[in-house]
Amino acid sequence: MNTLNVVDTAKELLKFDTSTNKEQTCAKWIVDYLEDIGAEAELQIVAPDRANAIGKLGVGKGQGIVLSGHIDTVVTGDVNLWKISHPFEPIIKEGNLYGRGACDMKGPCATMLDAAKQLAKENYKKQLTLVFTSGEDSGGWFVRNVISEKKVTPEEAKYGIIPEPSMMDIVRCHKGAGGARIMIHGKAAHSSRPEMGINAIQKAADFLYELRNLQKELNKYPHPLMGPSTVECTIIQGGLKGNIIPDSCTLSMNNRLITGHEGPEVTKKWMEDIIKKLSDKDPTFKATIVSANGGSPLDIPENNEIVQILMKILNREPIGVTYFTEALDYTRVGIPTVICGPGSIDQAHTADEYISLEQLELGVKTFKETIKQVCL
Ligand SMILES: [Zn+2]
């Protein structure tokens, strides 16, 4: 068996540039690692140069747990902004490990591997599954291939953990994502004769004002851990030329949704209500809903066994976050999954990304204890 400790393992993972849609060599390295510790391992090729790695201990022993992390990273950005380390030449300085993906999430992936290695020779009563995915930050979202090709099923895993950097906080909920596109209709005219036309951009301003009112209403009903649903117009497109009253304007909304607001119907109703309100008081207001969608939030009940196990091990209360993870993909198919991993999201996607060695140790310790309680 290899002699790498968790820090060495993290360093090896960090040396692979997985920021540019090429994760296969890194995934292969993980498959070799998993085979070396005696796990059943598979390289799942999902696209040219892109692959997931899957490892299992105690295969067929019944519903255990899945730990799942992504091995791709965001791009490095301007390398000159990296003052402490080169993005792919990891170094340790003052108790921190630096490199692109140190906290998001090759460091956390190393803790999964190290915990499994330390327990590889044990007698498993339930199956342990480790998944390393591609395309989470870089595009592709290949965790879907893991799930659709049944590389992990609810028969193998009763629940799961995504060790995204949460400073080992237990994240049992995050919002779902949704949005809408609204086309506001006006009437073109020469800009010197605005009274002859209907200015679609001005009408869009009326719509945005009502969107702020909708937000004030949503703020009254926050989820205890996630806060309120939010509706934000993030793209506005309208107008043709400086001297033409614009005849159309499109608004794109990006919404973040709490429990009770999932599904496209709720978003659609919000948009319909605003359009109705405006057209009732202004007969020249005309708008069409081009699209409306809404994804489910993650909302794992506090009494779920994995939440309870982690609460006892870490001695802390679960929280909610605003960012989005692969936990939803597992939860949707019947594997309730929480987020709990070493390192801070504050260092994710930054120049001189790092993770503290202390967090890496805490990650290993926590996952070892979790695996012991669930699988041994
Ligand atoms: Zn991540």
Boltz pocket constraint, residues with backbone or C-beta under 6 A from the ligand:
constraints:
  - pocket:
      binder: B
      contacts: [[A, 70], [A, 104], [A, 105], [A, 136], [A, 137], [A, 164]]
      max_distance: 6.0
